[in-house]
Amino acid sequence: MSQIPFAPDGWDQLSIWGYDEMADTYFAQLTRNGGDDSNEPEIWLSGVPTPIGTEHELAAMISGAVGADVRTVTRAMHDWGMPAR
């Protein structure tokens, strides 16, 4: 499983996204800055049971979940690099 930090403003300290090779899906674990990372993420986009097939699809889902526009989310994802697939 590849995972990398995720950096849209307000979600950049504890959130990650990546690609799960075993499940063949992208995923994101999102926790708002100031949140508690000792529990589950605030928002979990797991791609199970329906796989998230592209980084663009994941960006759209993250956009809806955190209230940022897709362009901002996509830029943040690419600033941190794409996970190895």
NUGU-554163 format. One line per 10 residues: number of its first residue (from 1); their letters; for each residue x, y, z of N, C-alpha, C. Coordinates in Angstrom, 2 decimals. Example, Ala and Ser with C-alpha at 12.3 -4.5 7.8 and 13.67 -1.06 7.14 Angstrom:
BEGIN
1	AS	13.19,-5.69,7.80,12.30,-4.50,7.80,13.20,-3.30,7.80; 12.85,-2.25,7.08,13.67,-1.06,7.14,12.90,0.03,7.87
% end
This chain:
BEGIN
1	MSQIPFAPDG	0.85,-1.17,0.00,0.00,0.00,0.00,0.89,1.23,0.00; 0.66,2.12,-0.91,1.38,3.38,-0.97,0.53,4.45,-0.31; 1.16,5.28,0.50,0.43,6.39,1.09,1.34,7.59,1.20; 0.77,8.77,0.97,1.54,10.00,1.03,0.73,11.07,1.74; 1.43,12.09,2.29,0.70,13.17,2.96,-0.23,13.87,1.98; -1.23,14.50,2.51,-2.20,15.21,1.70,-2.32,16.62,2.23; -2.35,17.62,1.35,-2.20,18.98,1.84,-3.21,20.02,1.38; -4.52,19.76,1.38,-5.40,20.91,1.19,-5.44,21.70,2.48; -5.48,23.02,2.39,-5.49,23.85,3.60,-6.55,23.38,4.58; -6.16,23.28,5.82,-7.06,22.86,6.88,-7.11,21.36,7.09
11	WDQLSIWGYD	-6.49,20.60,6.20,-6.50,19.13,6.28,-5.09,18.56,6.11; -4.06,19.39,6.19,-2.73,18.99,5.79,-1.88,18.33,6.86; -2.25,18.36,8.11,-1.38,17.84,9.16,-1.49,16.33,9.38; -2.68,15.77,9.25,-2.87,14.35,9.58,-3.43,13.52,8.43; -3.82,14.14,7.34,-4.48,13.42,6.25,-3.48,12.77,5.31; -3.89,11.63,4.76,-3.08,10.93,3.76,-3.98,10.43,2.64; -3.36,10.11,1.51,-4.07,9.45,0.43,-3.07,8.52,-0.23; -3.58,7.59,-1.01,-2.66,6.67,-1.66,-3.39,5.65,-2.50; -2.66,4.59,-2.82,-3.19,3.53,-3.64,-2.97,2.21,-2.94; -4.02,1.43,-2.78,-3.95,0.12,-2.15,-3.90,-0.93,-3.25
21	EMADTYFAQL	-2.70,-1.50,-3.44,-2.51,-2.48,-4.52,-3.35,-3.73,-4.30; -3.48,-4.18,-3.07,-4.24,-5.40,-2.78,-5.72,-5.25,-3.13; -6.29,-4.09,-2.81,-7.70,-3.84,-3.10,-7.91,-3.21,-4.48; -6.81,-2.80,-5.13,-6.86,-2.17,-6.45,-7.75,-0.92,-6.44; -7.47,-0.03,-5.48,-8.26,1.19,-5.35,-7.43,2.31,-4.72; -7.76,3.53,-5.09,-7.22,4.69,-4.39,-8.00,4.86,-3.10; -7.42,5.57,-2.13,-8.09,5.81,-0.86,-7.62,7.13,-0.28; -8.34,7.64,0.69,-7.93,8.82,1.45,-8.42,8.67,2.88; -7.57,9.07,3.81,-7.93,9.16,5.23,-7.76,10.63,5.60; -8.86,11.29,5.89,-8.87,12.73,6.08,-9.23,13.10,7.51
31	TRNGGDDSNE	-8.38,13.90,8.11,-8.62,14.42,9.45,-8.32,15.91,9.43; -9.26,16.70,9.87,-9.12,18.15,9.92,-7.97,18.53,10.87; -7.23,19.57,10.53,-6.17,20.05,11.42,-6.74,20.30,12.81; -6.01,19.90,13.82,-6.47,20.02,15.19,-7.26,18.81,15.64; -7.50,17.88,14.72,-8.23,16.66,15.05,-7.34,15.69,15.81; -7.92,14.59,16.21,-7.23,13.57,16.99,-6.91,12.39,16.08; -5.62,12.11,15.89,-5.24,11.01,15.01,-5.11,9.68,15.73; -5.49,9.62,17.01,-5.38,8.37,17.75,-6.57,7.45,17.45; -7.60,7.99,16.83,-8.78,7.19,16.45,-8.82,7.06,14.94; -9.94,6.65,14.42,-10.14,6.56,12.98,-10.07,7.96,12.36
41	PEIWLSGVPT	-9.78,8.04,11.06,-9.82,9.35,10.41,-11.25,9.91,10.45; -11.35,11.21,10.39,-12.66,11.86,10.38,-13.47,11.44,9.16; -12.80,11.36,8.01,-13.43,10.92,6.77,-12.55,9.82,6.17; -13.17,8.69,5.82,-12.44,7.56,5.25,-13.04,7.25,3.89; -12.29,7.50,2.83,-12.70,7.16,1.47,-11.88,5.92,1.10; -12.47,4.75,1.28,-11.69,3.52,1.20,-11.72,2.85,-0.17; -12.70,3.15,-0.99,-12.82,2.46,-2.26,-13.38,1.06,-2.13; -13.94,0.75,-0.97,-14.54,-0.57,-0.74,-16.00,-0.34,-0.36; -16.95,-0.95,-0.98,-16.84,-2.06,-1.92,-16.64,-1.62,-3.37; -16.86,-0.33,-3.69,-16.70,0.14,-5.07,-15.35,0.82,-5.21
51	PIGTEHELAA	-14.42,0.25,-5.98,-13.08,0.83,-6.11,-13.09,2.24,-6.67; -12.16,3.03,-6.21,-11.91,4.37,-6.74,-10.79,4.18,-7.76; -11.12,4.27,-9.05,-10.23,3.84,-10.10,-9.16,4.81,-10.56; -9.34,6.11,-10.32,-8.36,7.08,-10.78,-8.12,8.13,-9.70; -6.99,8.79,-9.81,-6.71,9.88,-8.87,-7.69,11.03,-9.07; -8.19,11.21,-10.29,-9.16,12.27,-10.55,-10.50,11.98,-9.87; -10.90,10.72,-9.88,-12.11,10.31,-9.18,-11.95,10.54,-7.67; -10.78,10.19,-7.15,-10.51,10.42,-5.72,-10.53,11.90,-5.41; -9.93,12.72,-6.26,-9.91,14.17,-6.03,-11.33,14.73,-5.96; -12.21,14.25,-6.84,-13.61,14.72,-6.81,-14.29,14.32,-5.51
61	MISGAVGADV	-14.02,13.11,-5.04,-14.62,12.64,-3.79,-14.09,13.45,-2.60; -12.78,13.71,-2.59,-12.19,14.51,-1.52,-12.76,15.92,-1.55; -12.89,16.48,-2.74,-13.45,17.82,-2.90,-14.81,17.93,-2.23; -15.67,16.97,-2.51,-17.00,16.97,-1.91,-16.96,16.79,-0.40; -16.00,16.00,0.07,-15.93,15.70,1.50,-15.40,16.86,2.33; -14.44,17.63,1.78,-13.81,18.69,2.58,-14.25,20.09,2.16; -15.03,20.19,1.09,-15.54,21.49,0.67,-14.53,22.35,-0.07; -13.51,21.74,-0.65,-12.54,22.47,-1.47,-12.85,22.17,-2.94; -12.50,23.11,-3.83,-12.78,22.83,-5.23,-11.81,21.76,-5.75; -12.24,21.06,-6.78,-11.48,19.93,-7.32,-10.08,20.37,-7.76
71	RTVTRAMHDW	-9.98,21.52,-8.35,-8.67,22.01,-8.82,-7.68,22.16,-7.66; -8.13,22.69,-6.53,-7.28,22.84,-5.36,-6.86,21.48,-4.82; -7.80,20.55,-4.76,-7.49,19.20,-4.27,-6.50,18.52,-5.21; -6.73,18.59,-6.50,-5.84,17.97,-7.48,-4.44,18.55,-7.38; -4.34,19.86,-7.24,-3.03,20.50,-7.10,-2.32,20.01,-5.84; -3.05,19.91,-4.74,-2.45,19.42,-3.49,-1.96,17.98,-3.65; -2.75,17.16,-4.32,-2.35,15.77,-4.55,-1.08,15.69,-5.39; -1.00,16.50,-6.43,0.16,16.45,-7.30,1.38,17.11,-6.66; 1.17,18.08,-5.78,2.30,18.68,-5.06,3.04,17.64,-4.23; 2.33,16.67,-3.72,2.93,15.61,-2.90,3.35,14.41,-3.74
81	GMPAR	2.99,14.39,-5.01,3.38,13.28,-5.89,2.34,12.18,-5.91; 2.39,11.41,-6.96,1.45,10.31,-7.11,2.02,9.06,-6.47; 1.19,8.25,-5.82,1.70,7.01,-5.25,2.11,6.03,-6.35; 3.08,5.20,-6.03,3.51,4.20,-6.98,2.37,3.21,-7.22; 2.13,2.88,-8.46,1.04,1.96,-8.76,1.53,0.78,-9.54
% end
